[in-house]
């Protein structure tokens, strides 16, 4: 029951923050937050198993379904090799494009909902993969600049997230490990959730920009650690400004 409550709490935080990000935008730094996190995890002898970059924008200039469909056709011409699907009803229209290459997957989602005044459209771009290699840093910087330029009309908000496993058995408690990670990320805890085999924290780090507000306080980093049980691996998820990978 506590495990379910933990997951619901995390999902609730994510949903609240995503809804409240609305029109917030950010400019990608020369060094991606994702690569900053990856470097720290590798220094901490943590094996990276998954990573994700997620971008989102409220497309205020797409005021009608005709505008949306024109925008979609432009993207289809730019990405003809992607697999495109669409579904629609009176209340909702969704178009999804997917491209898979080796261990990497890219997705574009265009979500439109008619309102009394006009259509509200959100566009989401995500690239994710398994493992981590040093050459990813250059490739991802180039890819993100190219995709955001094509897909978004303004500078989208970027979410970065990595999942990993501790290579060695943790000698410290989960609380002590979280405290250590907060220190290496130059972060101060804002709020946390603690259980016997699971602990998560929302924090503010001076390493990252673009904080979001939770309970009246700024945060831009989330860390979650789960001990799978006696003899099992301990997993870690780190995200900025929030975690977007399920754990």
HELIX and SHEET records of a PDB file:
HELIX    1   1 UNK A    2  UNK A   21  1                                  20    
HELIX    2   2 UNK A   33  UNK A   43  1                                  11    
HELIX    3   3 UNK A   65  UNK A   78  1                                  14    
HELIX    4   4 UNK A  136  UNK A  151  1                                  16    
HELIX    5   5 UNK A  174  UNK A  184  1                                  11    
SHEET    1   A10 UNK A  83  UNK A  88  0                                        
SHEET    2   A10 UNK A  93  UNK A 101 -1                                        
SHEET    3   A10 UNK A 104  UNK A 114 -1                                        
SHEET    4   A10 UNK A 119  UNK A 130 -1                                        
SHEET    5   A10 UNK A  46  UNK A  58 -1                                        
SHEET    6   A10 UNK A 157  UNK A 166 -1                                        
SHEET    7   A10 UNK A 234  UNK A 240 -1                                        
SHEET    8   A10 UNK A 221  UNK A 227 -1                                        
SHEET    9   A10 UNK A 198  UNK A 205 -1                                        
SHEET   10   A10 UNK A 187  UNK A 194 -1                                        
SHEET    1   B 2 UNK A 212  UNK A 214  0                                        
SHEET    2   B 2 UNK A 217  UNK A 219 -1                                        
END                                                                             
